[in-house]
Amino acid sequence: MFPIFKKKSVEDHIRRDLFDFLAEMEKNLEFFYVMDQRQFITHGFLNDAWPRVKNLELIKQHETIAMYASAMEHFNSALKEYKDFEVWYTADVNRKSPDNARKLHTLKQNLDQKLKTLEAVIIPAGQDLEREMLKLGLLKA
């Protein structure tokens, strides 16, 4: 492939990945608002585009974006742990002990606490990403 076409292809790929990451952030903010308003956690957060953009220099220079990705991963892990324990707990009547009930309740409380902190993580990361995309001319002010 000609060098100019290869460069254009790489730039298009990066552009697409950045837009995917931004769209994911916006969707996650929407998920947060719905779950926060309903006081009910229905599912985890999207984090599919992170592996594709995490090594970009413009991403690495913003701690807020790394914190965002980490928060999404931690929340999703906590949700999986809670759901797995809930399935295990409810599968057998012999597992429904006071200790297991307390553990399930603690897992749920920890999940709720994690959710409460996410708005303060998602918004600054999204703003930093949008600022970088504006600098690159990918977004218009």
VEXDRENVEX-802888 format. One record per residue: z, x, y of N, C-alpha, C in turn. Coordinates in steps of 0.1 Angstrom, whole numbers, always signed. Layout:
# VEXDRENVEX-802888
((Z,X,Y),(Z,X,Y),(Z,X,Y)) ...
This chain:
# VEXDRENVEX-802888
((+0,+8,-12),(+0,+0,+0),(+0,+9,+12)) ((-7,+4,+23),(-7,+12,+35),(+7,+12,+42)) ((+10,+23,+48),(+24,+25,+54),(+27,+13,+64)) ((+17,+10,+72),(+19,-1,+82),(+22,-14,+76)) ((+16,-17,+65),(+18,-30,+58),(+32,-30,+51)) ((+35,-18,+45),(+48,-17,+38),(+59,-18,+48)) ((+58,-12,+60),(+68,-14,+70),(+70,-28,+75)) ((+59,-35,+76),(+59,-49,+80),(+65,-58,+70)) ((+62,-54,+57),(+68,-62,+46),(+83,-60,+46)) ((+88,-48,+48),(+103,-45,+48),(+109,-52,+59)) ((+103,-52,+71),(+108,-59,+83),(+109,-74,+80)) ((+99,-80,+74),(+99,-94,+71),(+110,-97,+61)) ((+112,-89,+52),(+123,-91,+42),(+137,-90,+48)) ((+139,-81,+57),(+152,-80,+64),(+154,-92,+73)) ((+143,-96,+80),(+144,-108,+89),(+148,-120,+81)) ((+141,-122,+70),(+144,-133,+61),(+159,-133,+56)) ((+163,-121,+52),(+177,-120,+47),(+187,-123,+58)) ((+184,-118,+70),(+193,-121,+81),(+194,-136,+85)) ((+182,-143,+84),(+182,-157,+87),(+189,-165,+76)) ((+188,-160,+63),(+195,-166,+52),(+210,-165,+54)) ((+214,-153,+58),(+228,-150,+60),(+234,-159,+71)) ((+227,-160,+82),(+231,-168,+93),(+232,-183,+89)) ((+222,-188,+81),(+222,-202,+77),(+234,-204,+67)) ((+237,-194,+59),(+248,-195,+50),(+261,-197,+58)) ((+263,-188,+69),(+275,-189,+77),(+276,-203,+83)) ((+265,-208,+88),(+265,-221,+95),(+269,-232,+85)) ((+264,-231,+73),(+267,-241,+62),(+282,-239,+58)) ((+287,-227,+57),(+301,-225,+54),(+310,-231,+65)) ((+306,-230,+77),(+314,-235,+88),(+314,-250,+87)) ((+303,-256,+83),(+302,-271,+81),(+311,-274,+69)) ((+311,-267,+58),(+319,-269,+46),(+334,-269,+51)) ((+337,-259,+59),(+351,-257,+63),(+356,-270,+71)) ((+348,-274,+80),(+351,-286,+88),(+353,-298,+80)) ((+344,-300,+70),(+346,-312,+61),(+358,-311,+53)) ((+361,-300,+47),(+373,-298,+38),(+385,-299,+47)) ((+385,-293,+59),(+397,-293,+67),(+400,-308,+72)) ((+389,-315,+76),(+391,-329,+80),(+396,-338,+69)) ((+390,-336,+57),(+394,-345,+46),(+407,-340,+39)) ((+412,-328,+42),(+423,-322,+36),(+421,-322,+20)) ((+409,-319,+16),(+405,-319,+2),(+395,-308,+0)) ((+398,-299,-9),(+388,-288,-12),(+379,-292,-23)) ((+367,-293,-20),(+357,-299,-30),(+350,-288,-38)) ((+347,-276,-31),(+340,-265,-37),(+342,-253,-29)) ((+336,-242,-35),(+337,-229,-28),(+327,-228,-17)) ((+327,-216,-11),(+318,-213,+0),(+306,-205,-5)) ((+295,-206,+2),(+283,-198,-1),(+285,-183,+2)) ((+280,-175,-6),(+281,-160,-3),(+270,-153,-10)) ((+258,-159,-12),(+247,-154,-19),(+239,-143,-11)) ((+238,-145,+2),(+230,-136,+10),(+238,-123,+14)) ((+251,-123,+12),(+259,-111,+16),(+254,-98,+8)) ((+252,-98,-5),(+247,-86,-11),(+234,-80,-6)) ((+226,-89,+0),(+213,-85,+5),(+214,-79,+19)) ((+224,-82,+27),(+225,-77,+40),(+237,-67,+43)) ((+246,-66,+33),(+258,-58,+35),(+256,-43,+39)) ((+244,-38,+34),(+242,-24,+37),(+233,-21,+50)) ((+230,-32,+57),(+222,-30,+69),(+232,-24,+80)) ((+227,-15,+88),(+235,-8,+98),(+240,-18,+108)) ((+232,-28,+112),(+237,-38,+122),(+248,-47,+117)) ((+249,-48,+104),(+260,-56,+97),(+272,-47,+96)) ((+270,-35,+92),(+282,-25,+90),(+290,-23,+102)) ((+283,-24,+114),(+290,-20,+126),(+300,-31,+131)) ((+300,-43,+124),(+308,-54,+129),(+319,-57,+118)) ((+331,-54,+121),(+342,-56,+112),(+344,-71,+109)) ((+341,-79,+119),(+342,-94,+117),(+333,-99,+106)) ((+321,-93,+105),(+312,-98,+94),(+317,-93,+80)) ((+323,-81,+79),(+328,-77,+67),(+341,-85,+63)) ((+349,-88,+73),(+360,-97,+71),(+356,-111,+66)) ((+345,-116,+72),(+340,-129,+68),(+336,-129,+53)) ((+328,-119,+49),(+324,-118,+35),(+335,-117,+26)) ((+345,-109,+29),(+357,-107,+21),(+365,-120,+20)) ((+366,-127,+31),(+374,-140,+31),(+367,-150,+22)) ((+353,-150,+22),(+346,-160,+14),(+348,-156,-1)) ((+348,-143,-4),(+350,-139,-18),(+364,-142,-23)) ((+374,-139,-14),(+388,-142,-18),(+390,-157,-19)) ((+385,-165,-11),(+387,-179,-12),(+380,-184,-25)) ((+368,-180,-28),(+361,-185,-40),(+369,-180,-52)) ((+374,-168,-52),(+382,-163,-63),(+395,-172,-65)) ((+402,-175,-54),(+414,-183,-55),(+411,-197,-60)) ((+399,-202,-55),(+395,-216,-60),(+392,-215,-75)) ((+386,-205,-80),(+383,-204,-94),(+396,-203,-102)) ((+405,-195,-97),(+418,-193,-104),(+425,-206,-105)) ((+425,-214,-94),(+432,-227,-93),(+425,-237,-103)) ((+412,-238,-102),(+405,-247,-111),(+407,-244,-126)) ((+406,-231,-129),(+407,-226,-143),(+421,-230,-148)) ((+431,-227,-140),(+445,-230,-144),(+447,-246,-145)) ((+441,-253,-136),(+442,-268,-136),(+436,-273,-149)) ((+425,-268,-153),(+418,-272,-166),(+427,-269,-178)) ((+432,-256,-178),(+441,-252,-188),(+454,-261,-189)) ((+460,-263,-177),(+472,-271,-176),(+470,-286,-181)) ((+459,-292,-178),(+457,-306,-181),(+451,-308,-196)) ((+447,-297,-202),(+440,-298,-215),(+450,-301,-226)) ((+463,-298,-224),(+473,-299,-235),(+486,-304,-229)) ((+491,-315,-235),(+504,-320,-230),(+515,-310,-231)) ((+515,-301,-241),(+525,-291,-242),(+526,-281,-231)) ((+515,-280,-224),(+514,-271,-212),(+520,-276,-199)) ((+523,-289,-200),(+527,-296,-188),(+542,-294,-186)) ((+546,-282,-184),(+560,-278,-182),(+563,-277,-167)) ((+576,-277,-163),(+579,-276,-149),(+575,-262,-143)) ((+575,-252,-151),(+571,-239,-146),(+556,-239,-144)) ((+548,-244,-153),(+534,-245,-151),(+530,-254,-140)) ((+537,-265,-138),(+535,-274,-127),(+537,-267,-113)) ((+548,-259,-113),(+551,-251,-101),(+540,-241,-98)) ((+535,-234,-109),(+525,-225,-107),(+512,-231,-102)) ((+508,-243,-107),(+497,-250,-103),(+498,-254,-88)) ((+510,-259,-84),(+513,-262,-71),(+512,-250,-61)) ((+517,-239,-65),(+517,-227,-57),(+502,-222,-55)) ((+494,-223,-66),(+480,-219,-65),(+473,-228,-55)) ((+476,-241,-55),(+470,-251,-46),(+475,-248,-31)) ((+487,-245,-29),(+492,-242,-16),(+486,-229,-11)) ((+484,-219,-19),(+478,-207,-15),(+463,-209,-11)) ((+457,-218,-18),(+443,-221,-15),(+442,-229,-2)) ((+451,-238,+1),(+452,-245,+13),(+454,-235,+25)) ((+463,-226,+23),(+466,-216,+33),(+453,-207,+36)) ((+446,-203,+26),(+434,-196,+28),(+424,-204,+36)) ((+423,-216,+33),(+413,-225,+40),(+416,-226,+55)) ((+429,-227,+58),(+433,-228,+72),(+429,-216,+81)) ((+427,-205,+75),(+424,-192,+82),(+409,-190,+84)) ((+401,-198,+77),(+387,-195,+77),(+379,-197,+89)) ((+383,-208,+97),(+376,-210,+110),(+376,-198,+119)) ((+388,-192,+119),(+390,-180,+128),(+382,-168,+123)) ((+377,-168,+111),(+370,-157,+105),(+355,-160,+106)) ((+351,-173,+103),(+336,-176,+103),(+330,-175,+117)) ((+337,-181,+127),(+331,-182,+140),(+328,-168,+146)) ((+338,-159,+147),(+335,-146,+153),(+324,-138,+145)) ((+324,-140,+132),(+313,-133,+124),(+299,-138,+128)) ((+299,-151,+128),(+286,-158,+132),(+281,-154,+146)) ((+291,-153,+155),(+287,-149,+169),(+282,-135,+169)) ((+288,-126,+162),(+284,-112,+161),(+270,-111,+155)) ((+268,-118,+144),(+255,-118,+138),(+244,-124,+147)) ((+247,-135,+154),(+237,-140,+163),(+234,-131,+175)) ((+244,-124,+180),(+242,-114,+190),(+233,-103,+186)) ((+235,-98,+174),(+226,-88,+168),(+212,-93,+166)) ((+211,-105,+162),(+197,-111,+160),(+190,-113,+173)) ((+198,-116,+184),(+192,-117,+197),(+187,-104,+202)) ((+195,-93,+200),(+191,-80,+203),(+178,-76,+197)) ((+176,-80,+184),(+164,-77,+177),(+152,-86,+180)) ((+155,-96,+188),(+144,-105,+192),(+141,-116,+181)) ((+150,-117,+172),(+148,-127,+161),(+153,-141,+166)) ((+162,-142,+175),(+166,-155,+181),(+163,-154,+196)) ((+162,-166,+201),(+159,-167,+216),(+172,-173,+222)) ((+175,-168,+233),(+187,-173,+240),(+186,-187,+246)) 
